[in-house]
Amino acid sequence: MTVLIIGAGLVGSQVARILTDAGERPLVMDQRLQREVLAKIVDLGKIDLIEGDVLRPLTLSAALARGNITAIVHTAAYPLLTLGAQKNPYAAIELNIMGLANVMETARIHGIGRVVASSSSVLNRYQSGGGDGGDLSREEAVPRPNTFYASTKQAVESIGLNYTKSFGIEFAALRYCPVAGPWSGPGGGGPSGIFRAMVENAVNGREAVVPGTAMEWVYSKDAAMATVQALRVASLGSGVFNITMGRIFEPAELAAELARAIPGVQTRIEAQPPGSTWSGGDWKPADISRARKILGYEPQYPMPRLLDDYVAWYRAQVLGS
Ligand SMILES: NC(=O)c1ccc[n+]([C@@H]2O[C@H](COP(=O)([O-])OP(=O)(O)OC[C@H]3O[C@@H](n4cnc5c(N)ncnc54)[C@H](O)[C@@H]3O)[C@@H](O)[C@H]2O)c1
């Protein structure tokens, strides 16, 4: 059994690492392979790498024709996620939606039985409307995503679920919340970059800026483990799963955790500008009970362990100390 991983970034790299740790040899495809960055996460001698664009169905088809691929993990998305899609909606719509459509259609043609795709917890949050008393004969009964990125992820979920219904391809859409984790090149979303700068500044003795809003995080290793669990569970069927740490961190709590992990660190909590995409509103942790029950997901990296692991990786792999 070989898994094709599309997108070798913050999450895809960890999926590759978990599979190689288990003795598998995944095929990893990315449009812009960051080999040196990837090598700090996974042994490149234990994976097969191809440069390829998910928007080119023939490239995808050629990857699947390499043989013995039984499942696909699809993590490619338009760079900088919400921020990127707000700046370049057309390109994000094309990549996020048509990328998934290409994956599903190629899977159908090649007889691939299972696809695990990345969705996002933005769908738990960036929604508005949902009125008309839930009466579906009326226009505003359902809430609608209110960012371009969330709109694309809604399409990803719906299209994937329909491929199960019509063609029997098992499909999971994993709603990761903002992902923090080891990565030393471009990648991840806005919050991933803010978390990364916070950790790197703290380790290097500079002021660490803590995002000034309550946030729910997930470690990239936990996001990747859930992804692998969705590959392995005997009967996946189709479904959408929240993949988060299961709790929210207030800015002061995060600053305190950082101070514990890196004694002597100087922190500053940065207020979010009004109207910022991730400030304000009710903030409730995602319910991860379905992922627990069906995938066997259990977050292994609560914030203290996340920070210790991340800091150790950064010191060893980036600073070489
Ligand atoms: N990082 C987060 O905070 C977060 C949160 C929720 C959901 N997600 C979702 O998880 C998935 C993975 O996110 P990530 O943080 O690993 O992102 P990332 O940017 O680190 O990795 C995505 C990878 O996809 C590649 N890619 C982009 N366009 C491509 C194309 N046309 N063909 C092939 N590869 C292409 C990029 O080069 C990159 O290496 C995405 O779908 C994202 O929407 C991420």
The ligand as an ORCA input file, in Angstrom:
! r2SCAN-3c Opt
* xyz 0 1
  N      -1.952     25.795      8.664
  C      -3.124     25.988      9.232
  O      -3.241     26.731     10.203
  C      -4.342     25.279      8.709
  C      -5.545     25.365      9.440
  C      -6.682     24.745      8.938
  C      -6.640     24.051      7.744
  N      -5.457     23.994      7.048
  C      -5.462     23.293      5.769
  O      -4.527     22.237      5.860
  C      -3.886     22.039      4.600
  C      -2.394     22.041      4.792
  O      -1.994     23.292      5.330
  P      -0.478     23.598      5.610
  O      -0.442     24.497      6.778
  O       0.316     22.356      5.608
  O      -0.145     24.453      4.318
  P       1.259     24.660      3.607
  O       1.143     25.908      2.822
  O       2.370     24.570      4.617
  O       1.367     23.404      2.637
  C       0.637     23.304      1.453
  C       1.563     22.787      0.361
  O       0.806     22.697     -0.838
  C       1.667     23.021     -1.915
  N       0.906     23.443     -3.076
  C       0.352     24.663     -3.301
  N      -0.208     24.688     -4.513
  C      -0.018     23.465     -5.059
  C      -0.386     22.890     -6.304
  N      -1.043     23.595     -7.233
  N      -0.048     21.605     -6.548
  C       0.650     20.891     -5.620
  N       1.039     21.403     -4.430
  C       0.698     22.669     -4.155
  C       2.536     24.139     -1.367
  O       3.745     24.275     -2.125
  C       2.744     23.709      0.071
  O       3.960     23.000      0.232
  C      -4.417     23.128      3.670
  O      -5.431     22.585      2.868
  C      -4.999     24.155      4.612
  O      -6.073     24.833      4.009
  C      -4.313     24.563      7.515
*
